[in-house]
Amino acid sequence: MAANPNIVDPMRLVPGTSLVVPARTSRQNTRANKITVQLGDSLSKIARATYGQASCWPCIAHANANISDPNRIFIGQSLVLPASCTP
């Protein structure tokens, strides 16, 4: 939220809203994060926004046993994002 002061309600993002994803500056942040899939999301788009590389999508797929087909994720689905990933 601090990096996106223009966001009034983080629970109601409009599709197409641009978000600033702060770079990780500390190696102490090793916890996984969770996100909720939004309209237009794909594993590669989430990987690009989270890790800077779309090719990191398999890290997200492997961290989520509830993904049976990586080409099909659903709006409202909760995903675990590993703290780091290397393609």
Secondary structure, DSSP 4 states (H G I P E B T S, - for coil): -TT-TT-S-TT-PPTT-----PPP--TT----EEEE--TT--HHHHHHHHHS-GGGHHHHHHH-TT-S-TT---TT-EEEE-S----
